[in-house]
Amino acid sequence: LRGSATLRGRMSDLIRIAAANDAHFPVRQLLILIVNILLGDASPPFTDTLLTCQKAHNRALDTERGFRATNPYQNAFGLNLRSKIREQYHAFRTLAAFGIGRETSNAIDNYLVYREAPDADQDLPETEPRYGLGLFESLRQAYLRGDIENFAEFRYGLESQRRRLFFDLPDDRSRVTNPWRLTIFQHGGDYLRFMDRIRHDPTAESGIKAHLILGLNRTFTGTLCENRDALWVASPAANGYDRLGRVLECPPISLGGGSLTLLSVGFDASGLGGRLRLTVTNQLRPDVPLAMLELRPLLFEYLLRVAEGSLPSSFSRQCYEEVRKFRLKLASQLRGFLAQARPHKLDLVCLDEQSGKLQQIPMILSLTAG
């Protein structure tokens, strides 16, 4: 642990993301986690005990099986313990929710199984001499020969190498081997970088801001629009199937200000516990937001995946309801704010399918005698 900066740093990242998702680690659980990483022992029979000096000596005499039984990348998730015991600890339940070991990509699995380089000009560093590919080699060869006797053992070994790579790979979002692809939070690294940047300078330019606005616009309108420089508050909440125009609550609200309505969309780190949040404010009173949306990592992930064109159904309902409540609160505030400036004015929102841009179309109402 002392010599592995990536292991310590990546574990710290997991703990920060869990905290931002309201799953804080008490100090006692952190101590349990550290002790189990260092002293966890999975060699049969599973007695849910830690290494003693004698056990450690015996494990070291049998290099392959000994290191497999004391693998810290497995111990970090409590996999040296029986599931019944593991479930009793908050730390292991929380880390298991990241899906590390189950989540993967074709590029990473092809590297682990077939030794195919994921990038033409970038090889994966093999920096782990004890718990790396050497532990997996016999299972890999048996699988390639087609004479593997226990496929469950092969799958377990493959999942173990995915967990190890999550802690071992560099955090480079431009590579197909970005370690966050091995978790359900594929934009986990983006979340932490964006949060650190916003805390130092809320006005800093970032492509993430535009992607978040795009995700909200697509959720509000139910269309695959391409508008990312302003927030289009459409009502009612779209269901993704109705092709009719939605009612626009106010002119599009610019990211960073400049709107004729004196409204602006911004981001800060003033949410609960310093969490990220999106705010809509009146530029004359920027310290009192009209409405705010706390960006927990789960919601952040949802919006960025929607911006990329996918709908992550595994957590879409919960996140959609959060966005819906934000829209309702914002729409209520906007009606009061714009009541005098836009009396009896009603616009529709439609998608120009050629450009992919939303369009604002005035709606004319007329009264006839009945």
Salt bridges, closest charged atoms under 4 A:
ASP13 OD2 - ARG10 NE 3.96
ASP22 OD1 - ARG275 NH1 2.97
ASP41 OD2 - ARG59 NH2 2.78
ASP48 OD2 - ARG82 NH2 2.48
ASP62 OD2 - ARG65 NE 2.67
GLU64 OE2 - ARG68 NH2 3.16
ASP109 OD2 - ARG162 NH2 2.82
ASP119 OD2 - ARG175 NE 3.65
GLU126 OE2 - ARG164 NH1 3.34
GLU137 OE1 - ARG115 NH2 2.92
GLU137 OE2 - ARG140 NH2 3.10
ASP147 OD2 - ARG145 NE 3.19
GLU159 OE1 - ARG163 NH2 3.70
ASP168 OD2 - ARG164 NH1 3.26
ASP171 OD2 - ARG193 NH1 3.07
ASP190 OD1 - ARG173 NE 2.63
ASP190 OD1 - ARG193 NH2 2.89
ASP196 OD1 - ARG16 NH2 2.83
GLU226 OE2 - ARG218 NH2 2.87
GLU226 OE1 - ARG228 NH2 3.14
GLU249 OE2 - ARG335 NH2 2.96
ASP268 OD1 - ARG277 NE 2.78
GLU294 OE1 - ARG275 NH2 2.71
GLU301 OE2 - HIS187 ND1 3.29
GLU301 OE2 - ARG305 NE 2.76
GLU308 OE2 - HIS187 NE2 2.79
GLU321 OE2 - ARG317 NH1 3.28
GLU321 OE1 - ARG324 NH1 3.68
GLU322 OE2 - ARG296 NH2 2.13
ASP347 OD2 - ARG342 NH2 3.88
ASP347 OD1 - LYS345 NZ 3.74
GLU353 OE2 - ARG243 NH2 2.36
